[in-house]
Amino acid sequence: MSEQLNVPTMEQYMAEGKQPEILFWVGSAGSYDDRAKKITKAFVKILNKANVDFAVLGAEESNTGDVAKRAGNEFLFQMQAMMNIEVLNAYEVKRIVTCDPHSFNCLKNEYPSLGGNYDVIHHTQFIKELMSSGRLSTEGQTYKGKRITFHDPCYLGRANNEYDAPRDVLKTTNATLTEMKRHKSTALCCGAGGAQMFKEPEKGDMDINVLRTKDALETKPDIIATGCPYCNTMMSDGVKFNEKEGEIQVLDIAELIANDQ
């Protein structure tokens, strides 16, 4: 991956009196988690390739407050949200793209009531847009002959009814797409949502991520595709649990497309 990634900040745009096409909301995972940083870099590579005029908040970006809200701390959520809304509104941000469905859901559905009204889109929706408008190639060959199964993130699928964008984007790789028995509206959670990512699971027969990975393994995939950094972690752990990391990759759709351009 090219290390010459161009990532301007909103502050720089403001100083030049310009507005970017989109604000890229990186999110906590994409900023700090080593595995998720690769997804961030892949998406930036796509944005650079398609000549998208974008900016990030950089040090001015704070956690959306999603985890606090899911864990029941409404007060902390509102504090975090108000801080972000103040920054976003000061920059007159109109359109936000994020690789994290948790941030996507929070910014899209929970910020408006606090005064944060933006056009919020998930990175798979934006990649589809770039392909539809001819800014990105749709003739991928890198994964031709590979079997890919897509795991629906809860906050993209069931919470926001977006099932087509990730699949439409994956079709451009010309790989063989196979669906798990539980997919789209019946998809099983990876086990990380609702702040579960940050605690130990309750006692039971099997961890949710192991159960969900079993669904994926039944499709005999070469690659498990995800559209969320948390799903990526959970599915990767599930693959390791099954000792299949030598034969099955877990990749975000941004990584697949970045490799395919």
N, C-alpha and C positions, 0 to 999 in steps of 0.2 A: 504494500500500500504506500502510495506517495506520501512523503512527510510534508510536502509543500501544500498544506491545507490552508486555504484562505478563510479566516473566521473573524469578520469585523464585529464590533460591538455597537449597540444602539447609541452609546455615548459618542462614538466616532461619527456616526451618521448625523446625529444631532448637531455636532460641531460644524459639519459641512452643510447644515440646513436641508438635509435630504431624508426621505423616508424609504426604508427597504420594502421590497415586495412582500416579504414575510418576516415575522420574528420566529426564530427557532428556539423553542423552549426545551432546554436540554434535560432538565429534571435531575433529581438527586442521584439516582442510579447511574444515569448517563454521564454525570459529572465526577462521581467518586468511585464507583465500582469498576474494578479493572476489566472485567469481562464486558460490562455494559459500555465502557468507553470505546470499545471496538465498534459497537453499533453506532455510537455518535459519530465516530470518524468515517464510517462507511456512508452514513447519511450525508455528511458534509461533502464527501467525495462526489456523491450523486448531485448535490446542489451545485457544486463547482462545475461538474461535467455539463449540467443543463443550463449553466450561466444564470442561475437564480440569484437575484439581488436579495441577500438575506443578512440578518444580524442576530446576535445573541445578547442577552443582558450581561453576561459575564458575572462579575462579582456582585452585581446588583440583583441577580436572580436568587430567590430563596425558595425553600420547600413550599409547595402549593398548600400544604395543610391537610392533604388527603388522609395521610396516616393518622393524624390527630383526630380527625373527624370520624374515621372508621373505628378508632379505638374508644370513641365516646367522649373525647375532650373537645367539645364544641367551642369553648372559650379560646383555646389555643388555636383551633382552626381559623376562627374569625380574625384573630390577631395576625396570623401568618398571611391570610388572604388579603386583609386590608393593606398590609405592608406592600404586597405584590401589586395590588390594584393601583395604589398610589404611584408606584414606579411606572407601570404599564400606561396609565392614563396620562402621566406627565409626558411620556414619549409619544402619546397619541397613537398607540398601537392599534391596528385594525384586525390583522390576520395573524394567527398563531399556529405553528405546526409543531407537533411533538411526537417523539417515538414511544412515549409512555402513555398507555391507555388510561392509567390512573390520573395522571396530570390532565390528559385530554378530557376525561369525564368531569373532573373537578372544575377546570377552567370553563368548560362549555356549559355545564348545568348548574354549578353551585356558586360561581362568581357573579352572575348577573344580579342576583338578589342583593348583593353587597356593593353594586355599582360598577362591576367589571363586565362590560359587554363587548365581546370580541367574536370574530369568526374563527372558530377553533377547529382544526382538522388534524387527523391522525396521519402519520408519515406515509402509510400505505395508500391513503386517499390522495395525498399530494403526489406521490410517485405515479399513481394512475393518471392524474391530471397532466403531469409532465409528459407521460407517454401518449396520451390522447391528443395533446397539442403538438406532438412531434419533436419535443425538446429532448426526449430520451429515446434510445433505440428499443424496439420491441422484438428484435430478432436475436434473442439470446441463444448461444450455442454451448456455453460452459457446462451446463447441467443436462444437456441432451442425453437421454438414456438412463438418467438417474431417477430413482423413485423418491418423491417428496410427499410428506403428509403435513397438513397445516393444523396447528393447535389454535383454536379460537380464544383470544383473551376475553375474559368475562366483561371487562369494561368497554371493550370495543363491540363485541357481539351482543350478548343478551342485554346489556345496559344501554347500548346506543344503536342496536339493530344494524350494524355494519358487518356484513358477511361477504359481500361481493368484492370490494376493493382489494383485500389481500389476495383473494383467489385469482382475480383478473390479472393482477401484477405477476403472480407466480406462473400463470399460463404463458407469459412471454418468455420464460426460461426454456420452454419446449421440453421440460422434464415431464415424467409421468406423475400426475397428481392423484393420490389415493386418499379417500376420506376415511377417517376413523368411524367406528360404528356410532359413537357419540360425537356429533359435530353440529356446527351452526347453533340453533336454539337449544339443542340437547347436549351441547358440549359440557364436559366436566371441567371444573375449576382446576388450575394447576396446584392449588393449595396455598398460594401466597397472598391472595386478596384479603381485604378487610383487616389489614395490619397483621395477618397471620405470619407474614414473612419474618416478623421480628420476635417471634416467640416459639417455644417448643410445641410440637403438636400434642393434642390430648391423646390419652391411651385409646388404642383401637387395634383392629386386625392388621391394618396397613396404612402407611402414610399416603395422603391424597396424591402427592406427586408421583409416587411409585405406581399407584393405581392408574393414574392418567398416562404414565409412560407405557404401561402394559397395553393400553388402548392403542397407542402409537406403534408399538412393536408388532402388534397383530397385522399391521399393514405392510410389514417387511420393508421399512423405508431405508434409504441411504442417508436421508436428511430429514430431520424434524424441523419444520419452519415455524418460527414464532413471530409475533408482532409486538412483543412487550419484554422489557429487560427482566422483569420478575419471573415471567413464564420461562424465559430462557434459562435462568438459574435453576428453577424447579425441575424443568425437563432434563437439563444437563445432569443434575443430581440423580434423577431417576435412571438415566442412561448409565451413569457410573454404578449405581446400585445393582443394575443388571449386568455389569461388567461388559458393556457393549461399546465403550468409548473408542475402541480401536476401529469399529466398523460403522458407527452411526454418528453423524455430526448434528449438532443443534445450532442452527443459524437463524438470525433475524432476517426478515425479508429484505431489509436495507443492505445487509451483507451480501445476500444472494444477488441482488440487482447491481450492487457496486462491482462485484466480481464479473458480472455478465456484460458490462458496458464496453 
